[in-house]
Amino acid sequence: MATLPSAQSARVPRPSSVARVDLSSLEPSVVSRLLEKAHEARHLPPELAAEAAVRAGNGRLGVKELRLLLLRFKGSRLAEQAMASAWAVVRARPELATSAESRFFGPV
C-alpha cells in the first residue's frame, strides 16, 4: 500500500476520541483489511473511524483506504470525521481524486 509523503498530507485535527481500543500500532495492511470489512458491513466502528481519521490526516493511508472512507458509512460522528479527513486529503492532493475515481469506475 502506497502512503502519502508527510509533506503532502492534509492537516486534519485529531478526532475527539471516545475510542476504547488503541489501533495506532496496527500494520497498514491490517487497517486496510479492517476498513474493507467495515465497508462490507456498511458500519465504521468508532475506534477504527478515529484511527482512520488520524492516518488519513497524516498521509498514512493509501488510495484504496481513502476510497473506502469516501464512501458513505453508517456509524458515529467519528465515522463522519474519518470521511471528512479523507476528503481533506483528496482536496489537498487533487491528483488523488483521479486515482480514487478510477477505483470506483475503472480506467477512464
C-alpha positions as CSV (number, residue, x, y, z in Angstrom):
1,M,0.0,0.0,0.0
2,A,1.5,3.3,-1.0
3,T,1.1,6.1,1.5
4,L,1.3,9.8,1.0
5,P,4.5,11.7,1.8
6,S,4.0,13.7,5.0
7,A,4.9,16.9,3.2
8,Q,1.9,16.3,1.0
9,S,-0.6,15.2,3.7
10,A,-3.6,17.3,4.8
11,R,-3.7,18.9,8.2
12,V,-6.7,17.3,9.9
13,P,-7.5,17.7,13.6
14,R,-7.3,14.6,15.6
15,P,-10.9,13.5,16.4
16,S,-12.1,13.8,19.9
17,S,-11.7,10.1,20.7
18,V,-14.1,8.1,22.6
19,A,-12.3,5.1,21.3
20,R,-11.6,2.4,23.9
21,V,-9.1,0.4,21.8
22,D,-5.8,1.8,20.6
23,L,-5.3,0.8,16.9
24,S,-2.3,3.1,16.3
25,S,0.2,0.2,16.4
26,L,-1.6,-1.9,13.7
27,E,0.2,-2.6,10.5
28,P,-1.2,-0.7,7.5
29,S,-2.3,-3.9,5.8
30,V,-4.4,-4.8,8.9
31,V,-6.0,-1.3,8.9
32,S,-6.8,-1.7,5.2
33,R,-8.5,-5.1,5.8
34,L,-10.5,-3.7,8.7
35,L,-11.7,-0.8,6.5
36,E,-12.7,-3.4,3.9
37,K,-14.6,-5.4,6.4
38,A,-16.3,-2.2,7.8
39,H,-17.3,-1.2,4.2
40,E,-18.8,-4.7,3.7
41,A,-20.8,-4.3,6.9
42,R,-21.6,-0.6,6.0
43,H,-20.6,0.3,9.5
44,L,-17.4,2.1,10.7
45,P,-16.8,1.4,14.4
46,P,-15.7,4.4,16.4
47,E,-12.2,3.0,17.2
48,L,-11.5,2.3,13.5
49,A,-13.0,5.7,12.5
50,A,-10.8,7.6,14.9
51,E,-7.6,5.7,13.7
52,A,-8.6,6.1,10.0
53,A,-9.1,9.9,10.5
54,V,-5.7,10.3,12.1
55,R,-4.0,8.1,9.4
56,A,-5.7,10.0,6.6
57,G,-4.8,13.3,8.1
58,N,-1.1,12.5,8.4
59,G,-0.8,10.7,5.0
60,R,-0.6,7.2,6.2
61,L,-3.5,5.8,4.2
62,G,-3.2,4.7,0.5
63,V,-5.7,5.5,-2.2
64,K,-7.6,2.2,-1.6
65,E,-8.2,3.1,2.0
66,L,-9.1,6.7,1.2
67,R,-11.6,5.5,-1.4
68,L,-13.2,3.3,1.2
69,L,-13.5,6.2,3.6
70,L,-15.0,8.4,0.8
71,L,-17.9,6.0,0.6
72,R,-20.8,6.6,3.0
73,F,-20.7,4.6,6.2
74,K,-23.4,4.2,8.8
75,G,-21.8,4.9,12.1
76,S,-20.9,7.5,14.6
77,R,-19.8,11.1,14.5
78,L,-16.3,9.7,14.3
79,A,-17.2,7.9,11.1
80,E,-18.1,11.3,9.7
81,Q,-14.8,12.7,10.9
82,A,-12.9,9.9,9.2
83,M,-14.8,10.6,5.9
84,A,-14.1,14.3,6.3
85,S,-10.4,13.6,6.8
86,A,-10.3,11.5,3.6
87,W,-12.0,14.4,1.7
88,A,-9.5,16.8,3.2
89,V,-6.6,14.7,1.8
90,V,-8.2,14.5,-1.6
91,R,-8.8,18.2,-1.7
92,A,-5.2,18.8,-0.6
93,R,-3.9,16.4,-3.3
94,P,-6.3,16.7,-6.3
95,E,-4.3,14.1,-8.3
96,L,-5.6,11.6,-5.8
97,A,-9.2,12.3,-6.9
98,T,-8.4,10.7,-10.3
99,S,-6.9,7.6,-8.6
100,A,-9.9,7.3,-6.2
101,E,-12.3,7.8,-9.1
102,S,-10.7,5.2,-11.3
103,R,-11.0,2.7,-8.4
104,F,-14.7,3.5,-8.3
105,F,-15.4,3.3,-12.0
106,G,-12.4,1.5,-13.6
107,P,-10.0,3.0,-16.0
108,V,-11.0,6.4,-17.5
